[in-house]
Amino acid sequence: MRVAYITSPVSDPRFKPRSYTLDPKGFGKVAHLRWCEPGDASEETQVITARIQHDFAYAITEAVSKSPHRTVKAYAQATSTDYQRLTKILRGDAIMRLEDIADAHRNLGIALPKPQEGEQ
């Protein structure tokens, strides 16, 4: 059984992940970035989220360039993903969803985090 999730037009995110790096133009494009120091616990959560998204965005961008798709636009078309939304999440202007990570794992072989010892 295939369950489809709804992809709505891109709305304004709660925050922009790229705003937490000192090098916003490098978000998703370079392996290592310098990050802002969080001011409180809420901001610390957003910085951690931004760092995780950057790592996945970079991995996706690299994998797409080495895949038969060769471009993000071709990858989006081949996977029926909204190109505008995909580019926004890859550059850190929109928040990545878990479905985006699962799609990248399924279509590009992006590694998922390993379960802790004893978990299945």
ZIWOCOR-V745765 format. One record per residue. N is the residue number from 0. D_LAST is the distance of its C-alpha to the last C-alpha in Angstrom with 1 decimal. Layout:
[[N D_LAST] [N D_LAST]]
This chain:
[[0 22.8] [1 23.2] [2 23.2] [3 25.4] [4 25.4] [5 28.8] [6 29.9] [7 32.9] [8 35.4] [9 34.5] [10 35.3] [11 35.9] [12 32.7] [13 32.4] [14 32.8] [15 33.0] [16 30.4] [17 33.0] [18 35.3] [19 33.3] [20 34.0] [21 37.4] [22 37.3] [23 36.5] [24 37.9] [25 35.3] [26 32.3] [27 30.0] [28 32.6] [29 32.6] [30 29.8] [31 30.9] [32 32.5] [33 34.1] [34 32.9] [35 34.8] [36 34.6] [37 33.3] [38 35.9] [39 33.8] [40 30.3] [41 30.3] [42 31.4] [43 28.9] [44 26.1] [45 27.9] [46 28.4] [47 24.7] [48 24.0] [49 26.8] [50 25.5] [51 22.1] [52 24.0] [53 26.4] [54 23.8] [55 22.4] [56 26.0] [57 27.1] [58 24.4] [59 25.2] [60 28.9] [61 28.7] [62 26.6] [63 29.0] [64 32.0] [65 30.7] [66 29.7] [67 32.2] [68 32.6] [69 34.1] [70 34.6] [71 32.7] [72 35.2] [73 34.5] [74 30.7] [75 31.2] [76 33.5] [77 31.3] [78 28.3] [79 30.5] [80 29.7] [81 32.4] [82 33.9] [83 35.4] [84 32.2] [85 30.3] [86 33.0] [87 33.0] [88 29.3] [89 29.6] [90 32.6] [91 31.2] [92 33.6] [93 31.0] [94 27.6] [95 24.6] [96 22.3] [97 18.6] [98 20.0] [99 21.9] [100 19.0] [101 17.2] [102 20.7] [103 21.1] [104 17.8] [105 18.8] [106 22.5] [107 22.8] [108 19.6] [109 19.1] [110 16.0] [111 13.4] [112 12.3] [113 9.7] [114 6.7] [115 8.3] [116 8.4] [117 6.7] [118 3.8] [119 0.0]]
